[in-house]
Amino acid sequence: MKSAKPENEYIPIDLRISVRRDTLRLISEMAQDMGISINEVFSFLAEDSVIDLELLEDLNEIEIPNKCSLDDLKNALLKKKLC
């Protein structure tokens, strides 16, 4: 499958994993219901589990102070809308 961004193209990899029998049964049923292969289910699960881990900003531009007050921390979090 091709992506609009070449660096984001799907790369096939062979994996060997172990899952419990009940887990395999559920994943197999899920694949059947969706009309896809078990490999595709695992691929979707892997992508969904890391989708939110993509960094929204460059960490190299972040300055970490040696110390700060609680108010400074609250203000920084509010400024970034993290809380």
FIRO-320397 format. One record per atom (N, C-alpha, C, CB): residue number from 1; residue in one letter; atom name; x, y, z. Coordinates in steps of 0.1 Angstrom, whole numbers, plus 5000, padded with zeros to 4 digits. Glycine has a CB too. Layout:
# FIRO-320397
<resi=NUM, resn=a, name=CA, X=X, Y=Y, Z=Z>
...
# end
This chain:
# FIRO-320397
<resi=1, resn=m, name=N, X=5008, Y=4988, Z=5000>
<resi=1, resn=m, name=CA, X=5000, Y=5000, Z=5000>
<resi=1, resn=m, name=C, X=5009, Y=5012, Z=5000>
<resi=1, resn=m, name=CB, X=4990, Y=5000, Z=5012>
<resi=2, resn=k, name=N, X=5006, Y=5022, Z=4991>
<resi=2, resn=k, name=CA, X=5015, Y=5034, Z=4990>
<resi=2, resn=k, name=C, X=5008, Y=5045, Z=4998>
<resi=2, resn=k, name=CB, X=5016, Y=5038, Z=4975>
<resi=3, resn=s, name=N, X=5017, Y=5054, Z=5003>
<resi=3, resn=s, name=CA, X=5012, Y=5065, Z=5011>
<resi=3, resn=s, name=C, X=5016, Y=5078, Z=5003>
<resi=3, resn=s, name=CB, X=5018, Y=5065, Z=5025>
<resi=4, resn=a, name=N, X=5009, Y=5089, Z=5006>
<resi=4, resn=a, name=CA, X=5013, Y=5102, Z=5000>
<resi=4, resn=a, name=C, X=5026, Y=5106, Z=5004>
<resi=4, resn=a, name=CB, X=5002, Y=5112, Z=5003>
<resi=5, resn=k, name=N, X=5030, Y=5102, Z=5016>
<resi=5, resn=k, name=CA, X=5044, Y=5106, Z=5021>
<resi=5, resn=k, name=C, X=5053, Y=5094, Z=5020>
<resi=5, resn=k, name=CB, X=5043, Y=5111, Z=5036>
<resi=6, resn=p, name=N, X=5063, Y=5094, Z=5011>
<resi=6, resn=p, name=CA, X=5072, Y=5082, Z=5010>
<resi=6, resn=p, name=C, X=5078, Y=5077, Z=5023>
<resi=6, resn=p, name=CB, X=5083, Y=5085, Z=5000>
<resi=7, resn=e, name=N, X=5081, Y=5086, Z=5032>
<resi=7, resn=e, name=CA, X=5087, Y=5082, Z=5045>
<resi=7, resn=e, name=C, X=5076, Y=5075, Z=5054>
<resi=7, resn=e, name=CB, X=5093, Y=5094, Z=5053>
<resi=8, resn=n, name=N, X=5063, Y=5076, Z=5050>
<resi=8, resn=n, name=CA, X=5053, Y=5070, Z=5058>
<resi=8, resn=n, name=C, X=5047, Y=5057, Z=5051>
<resi=8, resn=n, name=CB, X=5042, Y=5080, Z=5060>
<resi=9, resn=e, name=N, X=5054, Y=5052, Z=5041>
<resi=9, resn=e, name=CA, X=5049, Y=5040, Z=5034>
<resi=9, resn=e, name=C, X=5050, Y=5028, Z=5043>
<resi=9, resn=e, name=CB, X=5058, Y=5038, Z=5021>
<resi=10, resn=y, name=N, X=5040, Y=5019, Z=5040>
<resi=10, resn=y, name=CA, X=5040, Y=5006, Z=5047>
<resi=10, resn=y, name=C, X=5052, Y=4998, Z=5044>
<resi=10, resn=y, name=CB, X=5026, Y=4999, Z=5044>
<resi=11, resn=i, name=N, X=5058, Y=4992, Z=5054>
<resi=11, resn=i, name=CA, X=5069, Y=4983, Z=5052>
<resi=11, resn=i, name=C, X=5066, Y=4970, Z=5058>
<resi=11, resn=i, name=CB, X=5082, Y=4989, Z=5060>
<resi=12, resn=p, name=N, X=5066, Y=4959, Z=5050>
<resi=12, resn=p, name=CA, X=5063, Y=4946, Z=5055>
<resi=12, resn=p, name=C, X=5074, Y=4940, Z=5064>
<resi=12, resn=p, name=CB, X=5060, Y=4936, Z=5043>
<resi=13, resn=i, name=N, X=5070, Y=4935, Z=5075>
<resi=13, resn=i, name=CA, X=5080, Y=4928, Z=5084>
<resi=13, resn=i, name=C, X=5074, Y=4915, Z=5089>
<resi=13, resn=i, name=CB, X=5083, Y=4938, Z=5096>
<resi=14, resn=d, name=N, X=5082, Y=4905, Z=5090>
<resi=14, resn=d, name=CA, X=5078, Y=4892, Z=5095>
<resi=14, resn=d, name=C, X=5080, Y=4892, Z=5110>
<resi=14, resn=d, name=CB, X=5086, Y=4881, Z=5088>
<resi=15, resn=l, name=N, X=5070, Y=4889, Z=5117>
<resi=15, resn=l, name=CA, X=5071, Y=4889, Z=5132>
<resi=15, resn=l, name=C, X=5066, Y=4875, Z=5137>
<resi=15, resn=l, name=CB, X=5062, Y=4900, Z=5138>
<resi=16, resn=r, name=N, X=5072, Y=4871, Z=5148>
<resi=16, resn=r, name=CA, X=5067, Y=4859, Z=5155>
<resi=16, resn=r, name=C, X=5063, Y=4863, Z=5169>
<resi=16, resn=r, name=CB, X=5078, Y=4848, Z=5155>
<resi=17, resn=i, name=N, X=5050, Y=4862, Z=5172>
<resi=17, resn=i, name=CA, X=5045, Y=4866, Z=5185>
<resi=17, resn=i, name=C, X=5038, Y=4855, Z=5191>
<resi=17, resn=i, name=CB, X=5036, Y=4879, Z=5184>
<resi=18, resn=s, name=N, X=5036, Y=4856, Z=5204>
<resi=18, resn=s, name=CA, X=5028, Y=4846, Z=5212>
<resi=18, resn=s, name=C, X=5016, Y=4853, Z=5218>
<resi=18, resn=s, name=CB, X=5037, Y=4838, Z=5222>
<resi=19, resn=v, name=N, X=5005, Y=4847, Z=5216>
<resi=19, resn=v, name=CA, X=4993, Y=4852, Z=5223>
<resi=19, resn=v, name=C, X=4985, Y=4840, Z=5229>
<resi=19, resn=v, name=CB, X=4984, Y=4860, Z=5213>
<resi=20, resn=r, name=N, X=4977, Y=4843, Z=5238>
<resi=20, resn=r, name=CA, X=4969, Y=4833, Z=5244>
<resi=20, resn=r, name=C, X=4959, Y=4828, Z=5234>
<resi=20, resn=r, name=CB, X=4962, Y=4838, Z=5257>
<resi=21, resn=r, name=N, X=4955, Y=4816, Z=5236>
<resi=21, resn=r, name=CA, X=4945, Y=4809, Z=5227>
<resi=21, resn=r, name=C, X=4932, Y=4817, Z=5226>
<resi=21, resn=r, name=CB, X=4942, Y=4795, Z=5233>
<resi=22, resn=d, name=N, X=4927, Y=4823, Z=5237>
<resi=22, resn=d, name=CA, X=4915, Y=4831, Z=5237>
<resi=22, resn=d, name=C, X=4917, Y=4844, Z=5229>
<resi=22, resn=d, name=CB, X=4910, Y=4834, Z=5251>
<resi=23, resn=t, name=N, X=4929, Y=4849, Z=5230>
<resi=23, resn=t, name=CA, X=4932, Y=4862, Z=5223>
<resi=23, resn=t, name=C, X=4932, Y=4859, Z=5208>
<resi=23, resn=t, name=CB, X=4945, Y=4867, Z=5228>
<resi=24, resn=l, name=N, X=4938, Y=4848, Z=5204>
<resi=24, resn=l, name=CA, X=4939, Y=4844, Z=5190>
<resi=24, resn=l, name=C, X=4925, Y=4842, Z=5185>
<resi=24, resn=l, name=CB, X=4948, Y=4832, Z=5188>
<resi=25, resn=r, name=N, X=4916, Y=4835, Z=5193>
<resi=25, resn=r, name=CA, X=4903, Y=4833, Z=5188>
<resi=25, resn=r, name=C, X=4895, Y=4846, Z=5186>
<resi=25, resn=r, name=CB, X=4895, Y=4824, Z=5199>
<resi=26, resn=l, name=N, X=4897, Y=4855, Z=5195>
<resi=26, resn=l, name=CA, X=4890, Y=4868, Z=5194>
<resi=26, resn=l, name=C, X=4895, Y=4876, Z=5182>
<resi=26, resn=l, name=CB, X=4892, Y=4877, Z=5206>
<resi=27, resn=i, name=N, X=4908, Y=4876, Z=5180>
<resi=27, resn=i, name=CA, X=4914, Y=4883, Z=5168>
<resi=27, resn=i, name=C, X=4910, Y=4876, Z=5155>
<resi=27, resn=i, name=CB, X=4930, Y=4883, Z=5169>
<resi=28, resn=s, name=N, X=4909, Y=4863, Z=5155>
<resi=28, resn=s, name=CA, X=4905, Y=4856, Z=5143>
<resi=28, resn=s, name=C, X=4890, Y=4859, Z=5140>
<resi=28, resn=s, name=CB, X=4906, Y=4841, Z=5145>
<resi=29, resn=e, name=N, X=4882, Y=4860, Z=5150>
<resi=29, resn=e, name=CA, X=4868, Y=4864, Z=5148>
<resi=29, resn=e, name=C, X=4867, Y=4878, Z=5143>
<resi=29, resn=e, name=CB, X=4860, Y=4862, Z=5161>
<resi=30, resn=m, name=N, X=4875, Y=4887, Z=5149>
<resi=30, resn=m, name=CA, X=4875, Y=4901, Z=5144>
<resi=30, resn=m, name=C, X=4879, Y=4902, Z=5130>
<resi=30, resn=m, name=CB, X=4885, Y=4909, Z=5153>
<resi=31, resn=a, name=N, X=4889, Y=4894, Z=5126>
<resi=31, resn=a, name=CA, X=4894, Y=4894, Z=5112>
<resi=31, resn=a, name=C, X=4883, Y=4889, Z=5103>
<resi=31, resn=a, name=CB, X=4907, Y=4886, Z=5110>
<resi=32, resn=q, name=N, X=4876, Y=4878, Z=5107>
<resi=32, resn=q, name=CA, X=4865, Y=4873, Z=5099>
<resi=32, resn=q, name=C, X=4854, Y=4883, Z=5097>
<resi=32, resn=q, name=CB, X=4860, Y=4860, Z=5105>
<resi=33, resn=d, name=N, X=4850, Y=4890, Z=5108>
<resi=33, resn=d, name=CA, X=4839, Y=4899, Z=5108>
<resi=33, resn=d, name=C, X=4843, Y=4911, Z=5099>
<resi=33, resn=d, name=CB, X=4836, Y=4904, Z=5122>
<resi=34, resn=m, name=N, X=4855, Y=4915, Z=5099>
<resi=34, resn=m, name=CA, X=4860, Y=4926, Z=5091>
<resi=34, resn=m, name=C, X=4863, Y=4923, Z=5076>
<resi=34, resn=m, name=CB, X=4872, Y=4933, Z=5097>
<resi=35, resn=g, name=N, X=4864, Y=4910, Z=5074>
<resi=35, resn=g, name=CA, X=4868, Y=4905, Z=5060>
<resi=35, resn=g, name=C, X=4882, Y=4907, Z=5057>
<resi=35, resn=g, name=CB, X=4859, Y=4911, Z=5050>
<resi=36, resn=i, name=N, X=4891, Y=4907, Z=5067>
<resi=36, resn=i, name=CA, X=4905, Y=4909, Z=5065>
<resi=36, resn=i, name=C, X=4913, Y=4898, Z=5071>
<resi=36, resn=i, name=CB, X=4910, Y=4923, Z=5071>
<resi=37, resn=s, name=N, X=4926, Y=4898, Z=5069>
<resi=37, resn=s, name=CA, X=4935, Y=4887, Z=5074>
<resi=37, resn=s, name=C, X=4939, Y=4890, Z=5089>
<resi=37, resn=s, name=CB, X=4948, Y=4885, Z=5066>
<resi=38, resn=i, name=N, X=4943, Y=4880, Z=5096>
<resi=38, resn=i, name=CA, X=4948, Y=4882, Z=5110>
<resi=38, resn=i, name=C, X=4960, Y=4892, Z=5110>
<resi=38, resn=i, name=CB, X=4952, Y=4868, Z=5116>
<resi=39, resn=n, name=N, X=4969, Y=4890, Z=5099>
<resi=39, resn=n, name=CA, X=4980, Y=4899, Z=5098>
<resi=39, resn=n, name=C, X=4976, Y=4914, Z=5098>
<resi=39, resn=n, name=CB, X=4989, Y=4896, Z=5086>
<resi=40, resn=e, name=N, X=4965, Y=4917, Z=5090>
<resi=40, resn=e, name=CA, X=4960, Y=4930, Z=5089>
<resi=40, resn=e, name=C, X=4954, Y=4935, Z=5102>
<resi=40, resn=e, name=CB, X=4950, Y=4931, Z=5078>
<resi=41, resn=v, name=N, X=4948, Y=4926, Z=5110>
<resi=41, resn=v, name=CA, X=4943, Y=4930, Z=5123>
<resi=41, resn=v, name=C, X=4954, Y=4934, Z=5132>
<resi=41, resn=v, name=CB, X=4935, Y=4919, Z=5129>
<resi=42, resn=f, name=N, X=4965, Y=4926, Z=5132>
<resi=42, resn=f, name=CA, X=4976, Y=4930, Z=5141>
<resi=42, resn=f, name=C, X=4983, Y=4943, Z=5136>
<resi=42, resn=f, name=CB, X=4987, Y=4918, Z=5140>
<resi=43, resn=s, name=N, X=4983, Y=4945, Z=5123>
<resi=43, resn=s, name=CA, X=4989, Y=4957, Z=5118>
<resi=43, resn=s, name=C, X=4981, Y=4969, Z=5122>
<resi=43, resn=s, name=CB, X=4989, Y=4957, Z=5102>
<resi=44, resn=f, name=N, X=4967, Y=4968, Z=5121>
<resi=44, resn=f, name=CA, X=4959, Y=4979, Z=5126>
<resi=44, resn=f, name=C, X=4960, Y=4982, Z=5141>
<resi=44, resn=f, name=CB, X=4944, Y=4976, Z=5122>
<resi=45, resn=l, name=N, X=4961, Y=4971, Z=5149>
<resi=45, resn=l, name=CA, X=4962, Y=4972, Z=5163>
<resi=45, resn=l, name=C, X=4976, Y=4979, Z=5167>
<resi=45, resn=l, name=CB, X=4961, Y=4958, Z=5170>
<resi=46, resn=a, name=N, X=4986, Y=4975, Z=5160>
<resi=46, resn=a, name=CA, X=4999, Y=4981, Z=5162>
<resi=46, resn=a, name=C, X=4999, Y=4996, Z=5159>
<resi=46, resn=a, name=CB, X=5010, Y=4974, Z=5154>
<resi=47, resn=e, name=N, X=4993, Y=4999, Z=5148>
<resi=47, resn=e, name=CA, X=4993, Y=5014, Z=5144>
<resi=47, resn=e, name=C, X=4984, Y=5022, Z=5154>
<resi=47, resn=e, name=CB, X=4988, Y=5015, Z=5130>
<resi=48, resn=d, name=N, X=4973, Y=5016, Z=5157>
<resi=48, resn=d, name=CA, X=4964, Y=5023, Z=5167>
<resi=48, resn=d, name=C, X=4970, Y=5025, Z=5180>
<resi=48, resn=d, name=CB, X=4951, Y=5016, Z=5168>
<resi=49, resn=s, name=N, X=4979, Y=5016, Z=5184>
<resi=49, resn=s, name=CA, X=4985, Y=5017, Z=5198>
<resi=49, resn=s, name=C, X=4995, Y=5027, Z=5199>
<resi=49, resn=s, name=CB, X=4990, Y=5003, Z=5202>
<resi=50, resn=v, name=N, X=5001, Y=5032, Z=5187>
<resi=50, resn=v, name=CA, X=5012, Y=5042, Z=5188>
<resi=50, resn=v, name=C, X=5008, Y=5055, Z=5181>
<resi=50, resn=v, name=CB, X=5024, Y=5036, Z=5181>
<resi=51, resn=i, name=N, X=4996, Y=5056, Z=5176>
<resi=51, resn=i, name=CA, X=4992, Y=5068, Z=5168>
<resi=51, resn=i, name=C, X=4994, Y=5081, Z=5176>
<resi=51, resn=i, name=CB, X=4978, Y=5066, Z=5163>
<resi=52, resn=d, name=N, X=4991, Y=5080, Z=5189>
<resi=52, resn=d, name=CA, X=4992, Y=5092, Z=5197>
<resi=52, resn=d, name=C, X=5006, Y=5095, Z=5202>
<resi=52, resn=d, name=CB, X=4982, Y=5091, Z=5209>
<resi=53, resn=l, name=N, X=5015, Y=5086, Z=5199>
<resi=53, resn=l, name=CA, X=5029, Y=5088, Z=5204>
<resi=53, resn=l, name=C, X=5037, Y=5097, Z=5195>
<resi=53, resn=l, name=CB, X=5036, Y=5075, Z=5205>
<resi=54, resn=e, name=N, X=5031, Y=5100, Z=5183>
<resi=54, resn=e, name=CA, X=5038, Y=5109, Z=5174>
<resi=54, resn=e, name=C, X=5040, Y=5123, Z=5180>
<resi=54, resn=e, name=CB, X=5031, Y=5110, Z=5160>
<resi=55, resn=l, name=N, X=5052, Y=5128, Z=5180>
<resi=55, resn=l, name=CA, X=5055, Y=5141, Z=5186>
<resi=55, resn=l, name=C, X=5049, Y=5152, Z=5178>
<resi=55, resn=l, name=CB, X=5070, Y=5143, Z=5187>
<resi=56, resn=l, name=N, X=5043, Y=5161, Z=5185>
<resi=56, resn=l, name=CA, X=5036, Y=5173, Z=5179>
<resi=56, resn=l, name=C, X=5046, Y=5185, Z=5177>
<resi=56, resn=l, name=CB, X=5024, Y=5177, Z=5187>
<resi=57, resn=e, name=N, X=5057, Y=5184, Z=5184>
<resi=57, resn=e, name=CA, X=5067, Y=5195, Z=5183>
<resi=57, resn=e, name=C, X=5081, Y=5189, Z=5184>
<resi=57, resn=e, name=CB, X=5064, Y=5206, Z=5194>
<resi=58, resn=d, name=N, X=5090, Y=5197, Z=5180>
<resi=58, resn=d, name=CA, X=5104, Y=5193, Z=5180>
<resi=58, resn=d, name=C, X=5110, Y=5194, Z=5194>
<resi=58, resn=d, name=CB, X=5113, Y=5201, Z=5170>
<resi=59, resn=l, name=N, X=5114, Y=5183, Z=5200>
<resi=59, resn=l, name=CA, X=5119, Y=5183, Z=5214>
<resi=59, resn=l, name=C, X=5132, Y=5191, Z=5215>
<resi=59, resn=l, name=CB, X=5121, Y=5169, Z=5219>
<resi=60, resn=n, name=N, X=5139, Y=5193, Z=5204>
<resi=60, resn=n, name=CA, X=5152, Y=5200, Z=5205>
<resi=60, resn=n, name=C, X=5150, Y=5215, Z=5209>
<resi=60, resn=n, name=CB, X=5159, Y=5199, Z=5192>
<resi=61, resn=e, name=N, X=5138, Y=5220, Z=5206>
<resi=61, resn=e, name=CA, X=5135, Y=5234, Z=5209>
<resi=61, resn=e, name=C, X=5130, Y=5237, Z=5223>
<resi=61, resn=e, name=CB, X=5125, Y=5240, Z=5199>
<resi=62, resn=i, name=N, X=5128, Y=5226, Z=5231>
<resi=62, resn=i, name=CA, X=5123, Y=5228, Z=5244>
<resi=62, resn=i, name=C, X=5135, Y=5230, Z=5254>
<resi=62, resn=i, name=CB, X=5115, Y=5215, Z=5249>
<resi=63, resn=e, name=N, X=5133, Y=5241, Z=5262>
<resi=63, resn=e, name=CA, X=5143, Y=5243, Z=5273>
<resi=63, resn=e, name=C, X=5138, Y=5238, Z=5286>
<resi=63, resn=e, name=CB, X=5146, Y=5259, Z=5274>
<resi=64, resn=i, name=N, X=5146, Y=5231, Z=5293>
<resi=64, resn=i, name=CA, X=5142, Y=5226, Z=5306>
<resi=64, resn=i, name=C, X=5150, Y=5233, Z=5317>
<resi=64, resn=i, name=CB, X=5144, Y=5210, Z=5307>
<resi=65, resn=p, name=N, X=5143, Y=5241, Z=5325>
<resi=65, resn=p, name=CA, X=5150, Y=5248, Z=5336>
<resi=65, resn=p, name=C, X=5155, Y=5239, Z=5347>
<resi=65, resn=p, name=CB, X=5141, Y=5259, Z=5342>
<resi=66, resn=n, name=N, X=5165, Y=5244, Z=5354>
<resi=66, resn=n, name=CA, X=5170, Y=5236, Z=5365>
<resi=66, resn=n, name=C, X=5160, Y=5235, Z=5376>
<resi=66, resn=n, name=CB, X=5183, Y=5243, Z=5370>
<resi=67, resn=k, name=N, X=5152, Y=5246, Z=5378>
<resi=67, resn=k, name=CA, X=5142, Y=5245, Z=5388>
<resi=67, resn=k, name=C, X=5131, Y=5256, Z=5384>
<resi=67, resn=k, name=CB, X=5147, Y=5248, Z=5403>
<resi=68, resn=c, name=N, X=5119, Y=5254, Z=5390>
<resi=68, resn=c, name=CA, X=5108, Y=5263, Z=5388>
<resi=68, resn=c, name=C, X=5098, Y=5262, Z=5399>
<resi=68, resn=c, name=CB, X=5101, Y=5261, Z=5374>
<resi=69, resn=s, name=N, X=5091, Y=5273, Z=5401>
<resi=69, resn=s, name=CA, X=5080, Y=5272, Z=5411>
<resi=69, resn=s, name=C, X=5068, Y=5265, Z=5407>
<resi=69, resn=s, name=CB, X=5077, Y=5287, Z=5416>
<resi=70, resn=l, name=N, X=5060, Y=5261, Z=5416>
<resi=70, resn=l, name=CA, X=5047, Y=5254, Z=5412>
<resi=70, resn=l, name=C, X=5039, Y=5263, Z=5403>
<resi=70, resn=l, name=CB, X=5039, Y=5250, Z=5425>
<resi=71, resn=d, name=N, X=5038, Y=5276, Z=5406>
<resi=71, resn=d, name=CA, X=5031, Y=5285, Z=5397>
<resi=71, resn=d, name=C, X=5037, Y=5286, Z=5383>
<resi=71, resn=d, name=CB, X=5031, Y=5299, Z=5404>
<resi=72, resn=d, name=N, X=5050, Y=5286, Z=5382>
<resi=72, resn=d, name=CA, X=5056, Y=5286, Z=5369>
<resi=72, resn=d, name=C, X=5052, Y=5273, Z=5361>
<resi=72, resn=d, name=CB, X=5071, Y=5287, Z=5370>
<resi=73, resn=l, name=N, X=5052, Y=5262, Z=5368>
<resi=73, resn=l, name=CA, X=5048, Y=5249, Z=5362>
<resi=73, resn=l, name=C, X=5034, Y=5250, Z=5357>
<resi=73, resn=l, name=CB, X=5050, Y=5238, Z=5371>
<resi=74, resn=k, name=N, X=5025, Y=5255, Z=5366>
<resi=74, resn=k, name=CA, X=5010, Y=5256, Z=5362>
<resi=74, resn=k, name=C, X=5009, Y=5265, Z=5350>
<resi=74, resn=k, name=CB, X=5002, Y=5261, Z=5374>
<resi=75, resn=n, name=N, X=5015, Y=5276, Z=5350>
<resi=75, resn=n, name=CA, X=5014, Y=5286, Z=5339>
<resi=75, resn=n, name=C, X=5019, Y=5280, Z=5326>
<resi=75, resn=n, name=CB, X=5022, Y=5299, Z=5342>
<resi=76, resn=a, name=N, X=5030, Y=5272, Z=5327>
<resi=76, resn=a, name=CA, X=5036, Y=5266, Z=5315>
<resi=76, resn=a, name=C, X=5026, Y=5256, Z=5309>
<resi=76, resn=a, name=CB, X=5049, Y=5260, Z=5318>
<resi=77, resn=l, name=N, X=5020, Y=5248, Z=5318>
<resi=77, resn=l, name=CA, X=5010, Y=5238, Z=5314>
<resi=77, resn=l, name=C, X=4998, Y=5244, Z=5308>
<resi=77, resn=l, name=CB, X=5006, Y=5229, Z=5326>
<resi=78, resn=l, name=N, X=4993, Y=5255, Z=5314>
<resi=78, resn=l, name=CA, X=4981, Y=5262, Z=5309>
<resi=78, resn=l, name=C, X=4985, Y=5268, Z=5295>
<resi=78, resn=l, name=CB, X=4977, Y=5273, Z=5319>
<resi=79, resn=k, name=N, X=4997, Y=5273, Z=5294>
<resi=79, resn=k, name=CA, X=5001, Y=5280, Z=5281>
<resi=79, resn=k, name=C, X=5001, Y=5269, Z=5270>
<resi=79, resn=k, name=CB, X=5015, Y=5286, Z=5283>
<resi=80, resn=k, name=N, X=5005, Y=5257, Z=5273>
<resi=80, resn=k, name=CA, X=5006, Y=5246, Z=5263>
<resi=80, resn=k, name=C, X=4992, Y=5239, Z=5262>
<resi=80, resn=k, name=CB, X=5017, Y=5237, Z=5266>
<resi=81, resn=k, name=N, X=4983, Y=5243, Z=5271>
<resi=81, resn=k, name=CA, X=4970, Y=5236, Z=5271>
<resi=81, resn=k, name=C, X=4971, Y=5221, Z=5274>
<resi=81, resn=k, name=CB, X=4962, Y=5239, Z=5258>
<resi=82, resn=l, name=N, X=4979, Y=5218, Z=5283>
<resi=82, resn=l, name=CA, X=4981, Y=5204, Z=5287>
<resi=82, resn=l, name=C, X=4973, Y=5199, Z=5298>
<resi=82, resn=l, name=CB, X=4996, Y=5201, Z=5290>
<resi=83, resn=c, name=N, X=4966, Y=5209, Z=5305>
<resi=83, resn=c, name=CA, X=4957, Y=5205, Z=5316>
<resi=83, resn=c, name=C, X=4945, Y=5213, Z=5316>
<resi=83, resn=c, name=CB, X=4964, Y=5207, Z=5329>
# end
